């Protein structure tokens, strides 16, 4: 297995963490408000 460059690993972790945070924020909003379009406006943009 090839070694991954440390900078590339940090970038991958940050991007994955950012998108997982967005998804969890959307799901938490949806559970409380139960309006998909309103939650997308609040969390995605």
Secondary structure, DSSP 8 states (H G I E B T S, - for coil): -----HHHHHHHHHHHHHHHHHHHHHHHHHHHH--HHHHHHHHT-
